[in-house]
Amino acid sequence: GIQICDGKQTLTVRWNKAGEDYSAFLRELFSGNIKKVSHDVKDLMGLLLREELPAEGFVFDTALAAYLLEATESSYSLPRISRKYLGRQLDGAEAVFRLYPVLDAKLTELDMRELFYRIELPLCRVLADMEIAGFAVDKKALYEFGENLNYHIEQLQKSIWQHAGEEFNINSPKQLGTVLFEKLRPPSGRKTKTGWSTTVDVLEKLRDRHPIIDEILSYRQLTKLKSTYTDGLLKVISPDGRIHTNFQMTVTATGRLSSTEPNLQNIPIRTQLGGEIRKMFVAPPGKVLVDADYSQIELRLLAHISGDETMRKAFLNNEDIHAVTASQVFGVPPEQVTPLQRSRAKAVNFGIVYGISDFSLAQDIGVTRSEARAYIDAYLSKYHGVRDYMKNIVEQAKRDGFVSTLFGRRRALPELKSSNYNIRSFGERVALNMPIQGTAADIMKLAMVNVRRRLKEEGLQARLILQVHDELIAECPED
């Protein structure tokens, strides 16, 4: 059923009545002629479109507005936000009716009207359409890939048991710890209250101490791929042969979208096996997939927001930003930069935006902590604008209590006032990164709204089917 409130009365309309009058009523109610305010508009639009009803005339979404006003809350349920903004707990259509003017005024007060009305609200329809469209999957190939993984997992299991001289449950940290550290005894194990630690970072450090370690790491990687991706994806293929993910608009604190049931934004790409899984996502006969992604969007935004001249010049002259950084950090001419220097500079480039420490950078690129520190210092001495931005944004965040994107999306940072050093450091990293990652998310959302509008205006058959952070995937007729 659906509940409607016009401020004077509230009525509930049941979905299951048959008859022409009722369907005509719903068509009129959800047409563009009647302006409506709702909660979680995207989900309601999806419901309407699946019933082949119109989904027009939505002028406000109380969940989205509450999310923009406080991006780090754990839930935006009507009882919760009505308690917060109305001082009393309401639910249903009356809550929506009463919250609308209050939240709308608050968006105006915090300068977020444009963000809400130009980006977030129009995006509801874009995402509803994408969820309904879904993404075609080659079910047979996915099944065969799963069988192939099974074979490799069994081979690894046999080999691990052979090294250990006994059969045991490799997935049990307790049994694995006993075999590794009490039977095979590679040096420098780490014991915790519950037994031996067998986490990935502990095992990584022991890689060269015993051949079993490499096999255990591979075994873990393959079993995770199999359970999460091949088995997981096979379970959620709809009868139409497509996977319909659910885009979450009010989950991340930076404004990025997230995807669940299944999560299509974390299909691995870096490893060869991960790449194989991406190949299972296909275009149906007569169609092709077109993938458009932003080039270095976060670094371009860093150059723009910080105003750093060296970095801006590199982008404006269309130079390879990582090679430019390598030449700056290592003090060599750009044409003499080695692939290793470039890949280290790349790690510094991306790390800087996340407020990376010398310790983390050293681990990422396999150098000593003092070398990593030297890279960061060299970087900051060459990129003055970035150095000043990093200092100023943290000070500003401490002063204002929040940071914002170029489009006015905010994130509160109470962490900066914490007496706990780790919490404070986390707050500082967020202050550095959120304006950049959040602006990138805003730009991508605006792109999605504009792309859908153009496809419709020009009467094209192409349709958006997936967004993964800085890339958009459309399914188009071959011609």
Residue pairs with C-beta under 8 A, 6 or more apart in sequence:
1 12
1 13
1 14
1 15
2 12
2 13
2 15
3 10
3 11
3 12
3 13
3 92
3 93
4 10
4 11
4 12
4 13
4 29
4 93
5 92
5 93
5 94
5 96
5 97
6 97
7 97
10 92
10 93
10 94
13 25
13 26
15 51
26 53
27 53
27 54
28 34
29 36
30 36
30 48
30 53
30 54
30 55
30 56
30 57
31 54
31 56
31 57
32 54
32 56
32 57
33 57
34 57
35 57
35 59
36 57
36 58
36 59
37 58
37 59
37 60
37 61
37 62
37 96
37 97
37 100
38 44
38 58
38 60
38 61
38 62
38 96
39 61
39 62
39 63
39 78
39 95
39 96
40 61
40 63
41 58
41 61
41 63
41 64
41 121
41 124
42 61
42 123
42 124
42 125
42 127
42 128
42 247
42 249
43 128
44 55
44 58
45 55
45 58
45 124
45 125
45 128
46 128
46 131
46 132
48 54
48 55
49 55
49 128
49 129
49 132
50 132
55 125
55 128
58 121
58 124
59 121
60 100
60 103
60 104
60 121
61 120
61 121
61 124
62 78
62 81
62 95
62 96
62 99
62 100
62 103
63 76
63 81
63 250
64 116
64 120
64 121
64 124
64 249
64 250
65 99
65 103
65 104
65 106
65 107
65 116
66 73
66 76
66 81
66 84
66 85
66 99
66 103
66 250
67 73
67 76
67 249
67 250
68 107
68 112
68 115
68 116
68 120
68 409
68 410
69 103
69 106
69 107
69 110
69 112
70 412
71 252
71 253
71 254
71 255
71 409
71 410
71 411
71 412
72 253
72 411
72 412
73 80
76 250
78 90
78 91
78 92
78 95
78 96
78 99
79 89
79 90
79 91
79 95
81 95
81 99
81 103
82 88
82 89
82 90
82 91
82 95
82 98
82 99
83 89
85 99
85 102
85 103
85 106
86 95
86 98
86 99
86 102
90 98
107 113
107 116
110 408
110 410
111 408
112 408
112 409
112 410
114 407
114 408
115 407
115 408
115 409
115 442
118 446
118 449
119 407
119 442
119 445
119 446
119 449
120 249
120 445
122 449
123 249
123 445
123 448
123 449
124 249
125 452
126 448
126 449
126 452
126 464
127 247
127 249
127 257
129 452
129 463
129 464
130 247
130 463
130 464
130 465
130 466
130 467
131 244
131 245
131 246
131 247
132 244
133 242
133 244
133 463
133 464
133 465
133 475
134 238
134 240
134 242
134 243
134 244
134 245
134 465
135 242
135 243
135 244
135 245
135 264
135 281
135 465
135 466
135 473
136 241
136 242
136 281
136 282
136 283
136 284
136 475
137 233
137 237
137 241
137 242
137 243
137 280
137 281
137 282
138 279
138 280
138 281
138 282
139 234
139 237
139 241
141 279
141 280
142 230
142 233
142 234
142 280
143 230
143 234
145 230
145 276
145 277
145 280
146 226
146 230
146 231
146 234
149 222
149 225
149 226
149 230
149 273
150 226
152 222
153 219
153 222
153 223
153 226
156 215
156 218
156 219
156 222
157 170
157 219
159 215
160 170
160 212
160 215
160 216
160 219
161 167
161 168
163 184
163 210
163 211
163 212
163 215
164 179
164 183
164 184
164 212
165 183
166 179
168 175
168 176
168 178
168 179
169 175
169 176
170 176
170 216
170 219
171 223
173 195
173 196
173 198
174 194
174 195
176 196
176 198
176 216
177 189
177 195
177 196
177 197
177 198
178 195
178 196
180 186
180 189
180 196
180 198
180 210
180 212
180 213
181 189
181 191
181 196
182 196
184 210
184 212
186 206
186 209
186 210
186 213
187 209
188 205
188 206
189 196
189 197
189 202
189 206
190 196
190 197
190 202
191 197
198 216
200 217
200 220
203 213
203 216
203 217
204 217
206 213
207 213
207 214
207 217
221 271
221 273
222 273
225 268
225 273
225 274
225 277
229 267
229 268
229 277
230 277
232 262
233 243
233 262
233 277
233 280
236 243
236 244
236 261
236 262
237 243
238 244
241 284
243 262
243 264
245 259
245 260
245 261
245 262
245 263
245 264
245 466
246 259
246 260
246 261
247 257
247 258
247 259
247 467
248 257
248 258
248 259
248 260
249 257
251 258
252 258
252 441
253 411
253 430
253 434
254 411
254 433
254 434
254 437
254 438
254 441
255 405
255 409
255 438
255 441
255 442
255 445
256 437
256 438
256 441
256 469
257 265
257 441
257 445
257 467
258 265
259 265
264 466
264 468
265 467
265 468
265 469
267 274
267 277
267 278
267 281
268 274
268 275
268 277
269 275
269 278
281 289
282 289
283 289
283 475
284 475
286 477
286 478
287 475
287 476
287 477
287 478
288 475
288 476
288 477
288 478
289 473
289 474
289 475
289 476
290 462
290 473
290 474
290 475
290 476
291 471
291 472
291 473
292 471
292 472
292 474
293 470
293 471
293 472
294 440
294 443
294 444
294 470
294 471
296 315
296 321
297 440
297 443
297 444
297 470
298 350
298 353
298 436
298 437
298 440
298 470
299 311
299 315
299 321
299 349
299 350
299 353
300 315
301 406
301 436
301 439
301 440
302 308
302 311
302 352
302 353
302 386
302 389
302 436
303 311
303 312
303 314
303 315
304 312
305 389
305 406
305 435
305 436
305 439
306 383
306 385
306 386
306 388
306 389
307 385
307 389
308 383
308 384
308 385
308 386
308 389
309 385
310 324
310 328
310 382
310 383
310 384
310 385
311 321
311 383
311 385
311 386
314 321
314 324
315 321
319 334
320 334
320 342
321 349
322 342
322 343
322 345
322 346
322 349
323 334
323 337
323 342
323 345
324 334
325 345
325 346
325 348
325 349
325 379
326 332
326 334
326 337
326 341
326 342
326 344
326 345
327 333
327 334
327 336
327 337
328 378
328 379
328 382
328 383
329 341
329 344
329 345
329 348
329 375
329 378
329 379
329 382
330 337
330 341
330 345
330 378
331 378
332 341
337 345
343 365
344 365
344 367
344 375
347 361
347 364
347 365
348 356
348 361
348 375
348 376
348 379
351 360
351 361
351 364
351 376
352 376
352 379
352 386
352 390
353 432
353 433
353 436
353 437
354 429
354 432
354 433
355 390
355 428
355 429
355 432
355 433
356 364
356 376
358 369
358 370
358 372
358 373
358 376
359 369
359 372
361 367
361 372
361 375
361 376
362 368
362 369
362 371
362 372
365 372
367 375
379 386
380 386
380 387
380 390
381 387
390 432
393 403
393 431
393 432
393 435
394 416
394 428
394 431
394 432
396 403
396 431
397 403
397 413
397 416
397 427
397 428
397 431
398 416
398 417
401 412
401 413
401 414
401 416
401 417
402 410
402 411
402 412
402 413
403 410
403 411
403 413
403 430
403 431
403 434
403 435
404 410
404 411
404 435
404 438
405 434
405 435
405 438
405 439
405 441
405 442
406 435
406 439
406 442
407 439
407 442
409 438
409 439
409 441
409 442
411 430
411 434
411 438
413 427
413 430
413 431
414 427
415 423
415 424
415 426
415 427
415 430
416 424
416 427
416 428
416 431
418 424
418 427
440 469
440 470
441 469
444 467
444 469
444 470
444 472
447 472
448 464
448 467
448 472
451 464
451 472
451 474
452 464
454 460
455 462
455 463
455 464
455 474
460 476
461 476
461 477
462 474
462 475
462 476
462 477
463 474
463 475
463 476
464 472
464 473
464 474
465 473
465 474
465 475
466 472
466 473
467 473
